[in-house]
Amino acid sequence: MPCAAIVRLLCLHASALPFAALAVEPPPAGVTRHVALAIPATPITSRAALDAYQQDAPPAQSPLDWLTPGARHRFLDSLVYREHGLGGLSLADLRYELTREQAYTLLRLFGVQSYAIDLDVLTMPRAATHEPAASVLEPAYDRLLAATAQADGLDAQAQAIARSYGADFTPAQADARRRALGDRDAEFLFRAANLAFRTTGQPDYLADLRRDFAELERRQRVDRPQLADFHDALLIAHHDDEARALLAAHPEAGRKPPPSMRSFSRIRSGQPSRWAVTPETRTRELVRFRFNLRAPAQVTVLASTGCHFAANAARDIEAEPLLRELFREYGQWVVPPAQVTAFDAVREWNQAHPALRLGIADDNASLPMVERVETPVFYFPDHGTVVDTVVGWPPGGNLDASRRGLRRIDLLH
């Protein structure tokens, strides 16, 4: 990441003198001086430190000021602090409002700048001045986010989205209403449809998303974030040919071609299935197989390519010869359906963990035991009935709990 163009002001600690108190000499003639950015010497790792930073840093010197007020509020509200620092955050608004260099600099505030490296962000900075008119749909988008976050479980989320989206966004999806929206609201309409589809997989939301993308194209308001989200939605819906055509029409997306997708055998509609990365080949291909959930005994592990807890679990299990062989023979490691977009990450996992290969669930119905998406979770079913569950992988591991689950389905004695 080129950092030469980023001028930084290092602060000794959060309680230092206000940044505005530091003297700045005028630049020599013929020199453009970049604004010195207020970057703390140590990452912000608590809500109190964030409050102190916001109080002391002049807005013009804070990378947070690059975000619109609504985006800044959503980003800061998404920050989750744990005992040892930042434990979670949402990058959605950074993708839609910042370039990679801007996102990298802003995330330096929290010591997680590496997250910006592969982020689908803007290719060019947004204009310094945003639309003066108040957004009509941004408050509705905030309500949709809140309704989704507050719902407990996938079914409850789908119902909450149906209510919130139906009230605030479905009316705006009429062609005449869509064309009458301002540019920012047209973008929020697209983002709402994307959130609804990515959460529920319902085809009506994908149809809205397709029309919203066409409207953004008509306005010449398509950049990497919109391209990436529409491309990923097409892959989740298994429209790989359309996703491939989209990338061909928009090389600025900077994405690798999506994998081809084919079924290994006839799979009935509604039958649980999973996608597997073709092993030991350079071909970018996903093959669909039946997913037998009613085997006499098996272990289904819901994992994620980006979850270090799942990676720790795989490492610990592989270090135990007996467990490694049991999980190799009876384990089904799967990621949620949305990670069909993470082809390269799944292939890298499988190369690193050949005994614990990841598959990709075809849809939410292929994982009926999953009430909410959290990883890793170990399900121990006996003829389709889950008799034990192990959630998470703390620092000390969960090997004993995993052995208990294996005993309950008679795979370990």
Buried (B, 14 or more C-beta within 10 A) or exposed (E): EEEEEBEEBEBEEBEBEEBEEBEEEEEEEEEEEEEBBBBBEEBBBBEEBBEBBBEBBBEEBBBBBBBBEBBBEBBBBBBEBEEEBBEEBBBBBBBBBBBBBBBBBBBBBBBBBEBBEEBBBBEEEBEEEBEEEEBBBBEBBBBBBEBBEEBEEBEBBBBBBBEBBEEBBBEBBEEEEBEEBBBBBBBBBBBBBBBBBBBBBBEBBBEBBBBBBEBBBEBEBBBBBBBBBBBBBBBBBBBBEBBBEBBEEBEEBEBEEBBBBEBEEEBEEEBBBBBBBBEEEEEBBBBBBBBEBEBEBBBBBBBBBEBEBBBBBBBBBBEBEEBBEBBBEBBBBBBBBBBBBBBEBBBBBBEEBEBBBBBBBBBBEBBEBBEEBEBBBBBBBBEEEBEBEBEBBEEEBBBEBBBBBBEBBEBBE
